[in-house]
Amino acid sequence: MASVYSVFRDEWATGDRAKAKELAVAYVAENNEALANDYGPMTRDELVGLMGVLRRDGKKNECTKLDMWLLATYKPQKITGTIAIGAPAEGTE
């Protein structure tokens, strides 16, 4: 039987992202006390930094657990701004 982590990863990567979010919310609800102890005191920036460390160390399930926490706990960020594709403007290198 597939772990909740692999089911979530597969659903997020190639399936229905709404279903993946439902899986994440259910997982966090079932494991809230332990997850809140691990991640609750940390800021979003600290959690993102932790994710980098976990990825670097190859801790796939720990990354997935943190992904699920972030997805279930934080609202999506709306990132806006102007982007320019091409060579930098003269004098800005």
N, C-alpha and C positions, 0 to 999 in steps of 0.2 A: 504494500500500500504506500502511496506517495505521501511524503510529509507535507504539512501545511505550508512549509516554506517553498517547496518545489511547486506545489499547486498554485500558490500566489505568484511565484516568478513566471510560470508558464502562462497564467491568465493575464498578467500584466504585459508580458512581452508579445503574445500572439493572440490573446483572446479578448475578452470583454473587460475593459478597465473598470467599468461600474461594478462588475462582479468581483474583481480583484479588490476594489475598495471595500465592498461588503465583507469579504474574507478578512481584510485587515481590521476593520472595525470589530468584527466578531472575535478575532484573535486577541485584540487589545482588551476588549471587555472581559474575556475569560482569564486573561493573565495580567490584569491591570495593576494589581498590587506589586508584583515583581517588576513589571516594566516601569511603573512609576518610581520605584526605588532606584532602578538603574538610570532612567532617562529624565525623570521629572525635574530634578534639581538643575538640569543643564539647559542653557539657552539654545536657541535654534543654531546659532553660529558654532557653539561647542559641539552640538550633535552632528553638524556637517563636518567638523574637524574629526570627530570620532569616526564618522563614516569613511573618511579618507584613510585613517589608520587601519580600520577593519579591512578595507579593500586591499590596501598594500600588503597586509598580512595574510590575505587569502581566506578570510573568515566569511565564507559565503552565507551560511545560515545566520550568523550574527548581523551581517549586512541586511539580510532580508528582514530579520526581526526589527531592526532599526527603521528600515523602509516602511514597514507596516505601522510602527509607532508614529512616524512622521506623517504618514498619509491619514491615519485615524485621528491624530491629535491636532494637526495644524491645518488651517485653511490654505488653499493654493495661493501662491504669490502671483500677482500680476506684474510682470516685468515689462516696462515700457521704456522707450527712448529711441533715439535716432541711431541708426547704424549706417555705416558707409562701407561699401565694398569697392576695393580698388586700391590704387597707390595712394600713399599718404599725401596730403596737401603739401605743397612746397613750404619748407621752413618748419615743418612739424615733426621731422624725423628725430 
